[in-house]
Amino acid sequence: MKGRILAVDYGERRVGLALSDPLGITAQGLETVEVNSLKEAISTIKRLLVEHDVKEVVVGHPRNMDGTEGEAAVRVSRFAHTLERETGLRVKLWDERLTSVAALRAMHEMDVKIKGRKGKLDSIAATMILQSYLNFIRRDRGG
């Protein structure tokens, strides 16, 4: 499927976002959005879907290290289901274990101060989730 893919690192207060290029090869971070409700998060994402002609959405799924689903994973699953129902687009849950750790490491390597920059962390995490998904798709398709 050609078209842009939007990645979402969903949190109850902040939503990190990343967008693929039209060919689905690279991920670029978008803004991190401060939200007060599920409804506000869905509304913001719906606007971005139209604005960027998005064909698919990938949502980071925060599983526990042993693969089980904790409270956060259940909350994200509900969010993904609601987003799929509200948009009519395919919404794929993608394992995000260790993504925040990798994003923190990347910020450290770029010498970005973390204090007061949690929004940047969420955007980097969304970018890593999306790039991981894009790499998987390419491998799966033999490209």
Secondary structure, DSSP 8 states (H G I E B T S, - for coil): --SEEEEEEE-SSEEEEEEE-TTS--EEEEEEEE-SSHHHHHHHHHHHHHHTTEEEEEEEE---TTS---HHHHHHHHHHHHHHHHH-SEEEEEE-TTHHHHHHHHHHHTT---TT-HHHHHHHHHHHHHHHHHHHHHHHTT-
